[in-house]
Amino acid sequence: MTSAPSHFNSPSAERFPVVVVGAGPAGLTVGNILRAAGVDCLVLEAGTREFVEQRPRAGVIEEWAVRGLERRGLADRLLERAERHSECEFRFDGRAHRFAHTELTGRHHWVYSQPLLVTDLVREYADVRGGDIRFGVRDVRLHEPDSDRPAVSYTDPDTGERRLVHCDFIAGCDGPRGVSRAALPARARTSRHDYGIGWLALLAEAPPCADRVLFGMHPGGFAGQMPRSSRLTRYYLQCPPGDDPADWPDERVWAELQRRLRAADRPPLTEGPLLEKRVLDMHDYVVEPMVFGRLFLAGDAAHLVAPIAAKGMNLALNDAFLLGDALVAHLAEGDDSGLDGYSARCLRRVWEYQDFSRWLAEIFHGVSDGDSYRAGTTLARLRRLFSSPAAAAAFAEQYLGTADTY
Ligand SMILES: Cc1cc2nc3c(=O)[nH]c(=O)nc-3n(C[C@H](O)[C@H](O)[C@H](O)COP(=O)(O)OP(=O)(O)OC[C@H]3O[C@@H](n4cnc5c(N)ncnc54)[C@H](O)[C@@H]3O)c2cc1C
């Protein structure tokens, strides 16, 4: 946290009720909710518009999150273009095992890539709702977020000048490496879990071999297929943490994917050029509380969940719905209840999803470390999903995020 700069009372300083730092799914959703209610806000983003609209990451959105976007007028294009998945598939012991979650719950997973969602949200915020968004800003600093006079400063990318913006609230939506986490006071508690494994995250210019998510549990390591569109597919390969993507030439990648995802009664994967290859060291963290004075954290700035269960963007959207609505209630109606309960309400779903992610990590990686005892219990858990309706229902509820209350 940085204290007020000497030009704190500068006449050139601007004022907005809310400054949102970061134009990812969380920040853009908060901005859109505020604009729809006629609340002025400023979104500051370090990347260019092209960069944020093209950065490939998530793709799976839960149905409650789609409905939340729809209620706020943010899902028109998503509803036209997204695919709906009604099942996923586990592959182990050389066979494919379909898990038809929609038959069990009536709910779907939606597949819409993060770049498409971010593009829609930027367009709605800036071009339709007339919101102020400044791309490419440098050296953003938060000033006195713990006080009732917070401010944010940044360097204008065109002029090189420092700009100061006074505000009532700062929404810290700038992800894991942003300034909001760096500005947390000493009393912030960060709980962290390291899985001790890596995932090679791949984006292939190739259609998925089936229109469903595939989870491959193989003695050689986990492999996964996550369809993104009819021509793009995300794949994952378990690898040692810190592995160098350069050690994974395309031929090695495809050979491992084919081997780990092979199933007797299924066709091989469709291969194609690999557009992205990066190693993720799998870890989670949670910052508690998510509020420090006038700084409200949302999304990955507050909690990271490794992409094991495809939950991070969903949590970012949940935070954004709660924060956007709470800020509107406070600023437009003087109702503080949403802001007062914000952190506790977010954290209930956050911890549920963290727990599911750890449970699923055990399923994904339990057969591959050479420990025959661990492999035996992992296979027992997997078989139970297909033999016990109670186990299947519990999995579906967590996989789809459909519990009645969080
Ligand atoms: C390979 C991969 C696959 C994934 N798949 C899924 C999935 O299928 N489903 C799912 O739910 N989640 C998934 N996730 C997680 C998901 O991508 C994140 O949880 C999501 O992006 C979080 O959104 P956010 O808005 O909190 O943060 P971000 O998307 O990280 O946005 C933060 C923004 O802040 C900007 N910023 C950073 N620092 C500053 C600064 N100092 N000043 C101004 N701006 C700054 C950044 O440029 C960025 O635009 C995946 C992640 C990865 C890596």
The ligand as a Gaussian input file, in Angstrom:
#p B3LYP/6-31G(d) Opt

LIG

0 1
 C       -4.898000     -22.585000     -18.682000
 C       -6.050000     -22.075000     -17.842000
 C       -7.322000     -22.612000     -18.017000
 C       -8.392000     -22.184000     -17.250000
 N       -9.635000     -22.742000     -17.433000
 C      -10.692000     -22.329000     -16.683000
 C      -12.038000     -22.813000     -16.924000
 O      -12.280000     -23.607000     -17.826000
 N      -13.047000     -22.348000     -16.136000
 C      -12.823000     -21.420000     -15.155000
 O      -13.762000     -21.049000     -14.450000
 N      -11.574000     -20.895000     -14.936000
 C      -10.520000     -21.317000     -15.678000
 N       -9.275000     -20.759000     -15.502000
 C       -9.107000     -19.679000     -14.516000
 C       -9.522000     -18.301000     -15.086000
 O       -8.848000     -18.038000     -16.286000
 C       -9.239000     -17.206000     -14.067000
 O       -9.730000     -17.610000     -12.824000
 C       -9.873000     -15.859000     -14.465000
 O       -9.154000     -15.271000     -15.519000
 C       -9.908000     -14.893000     -13.290000
 O      -10.459000     -13.671000     -13.716000
 P      -10.030000     -12.301000     -13.021000
 O      -10.846000     -11.242000     -13.665000
 O      -10.082000     -12.447000     -11.556000
 O       -8.485000     -12.133000     -13.346000
 P       -7.720000     -11.994000     -14.744000
 O       -8.468000     -12.675000     -15.826000
 O       -6.309000     -12.412000     -14.472000
 O       -7.753000     -10.448000     -15.053000
 C       -6.947000      -9.538000     -14.335000
 C       -6.644000      -8.354000     -15.230000
 O       -5.889000      -7.396000     -14.467000
 C       -4.859000      -6.887000     -15.306000
 N       -3.792000      -6.390000     -14.429000
 C       -2.823000      -7.109000     -13.785000
 N       -2.041000      -6.291000     -13.083000
 C       -2.504000      -5.027000     -13.269000
 C       -2.097000      -3.767000     -12.805000
 N       -1.047000      -3.630000     -11.980000
 N       -2.799000      -2.684000     -13.193000
 C       -3.872000      -2.798000     -14.024000
 N       -4.283000      -3.987000     -14.516000
 C       -3.611000      -5.095000     -14.130000
 C       -4.447000      -8.057000     -16.172000
 O       -3.798000      -7.628000     -17.364000
 C       -5.795000      -8.722000     -16.450000
 O       -6.405000      -8.230000     -17.621000
 C       -8.187000     -21.175000     -16.272000
 C       -6.909000     -20.609000     -16.099000
 C       -5.853000     -21.062000     -16.873000
 C       -4.480000     -20.437000     -16.664000

